[in-house]
Amino acid sequence: MPIAAGLLAVATLTAATACSTSDQPTHAKAQAAVVASTAPAETLTLLLQQALPNVKGKTFTSAIVAFPPGAKALPHRHGQAFVYAYVLEGTVRSKLDDKPVTTYHQGENWVEQPGAHHVLTENTSRTKPAKLLVVFVSNTGEKLKVNDPAS
């Protein structure tokens, strides 16, 4: 239980900073507007990464995945990792493989089987952030996330 409380404390302390473009010349403001029109992406902050002492070749990783308002992850896979996700804040819509789209609210969770294709992951709100606690049990040295190739 102390570990879970610590993870929740870390998630609570995660903060966003805002930048102002009021001092920038006009051409810089135009560039900022172009960047702002692109859909925001999620960010992953590692909390703990540890080789499992009793399972050779496997690593336990925990992370906070933050979705700004309107953020969407590209379709991806987590290699052969077993994945557990818990919604710390906000609401997230998710679709795995050919299963129906599911909406998860704060306090809800799901698992992803090794090799699953994560077709959709998005923050459903255009005004509020969403955060997940994600735990991976992966092959040691394997990438935690591999986006689909561009079409």
Number of C-alpha atoms within 10 A of each C-alpha: 6 7 8 9 10 11 18 14 11 12 21 12 9 11 6 7 4 4 5 6 10 9 8 11 9 11 9 13 14 12 10 13 11 10 11 10 8 9 13 15 16 20 15 15 14 14 15 11 14 12 17 15 9 7 8 10 12 19 19 17 19 21 20 24 20 22 28 22 20 18 23 19 19 18 18 18 22 22 18 17 25 18 20 17 20 19 21 22 20 19 23 25 15 20 17 20 14 10 9 9 14 13 15 18 16 15 12 15 15 13 15 18 14 16 13 19 19 20 18 18 22 22 27 22 16 10 10 14 19 25 26 25 23 23 22 23 21 23 18 16 10 14 13 17 12 13 13 13 8 6 3
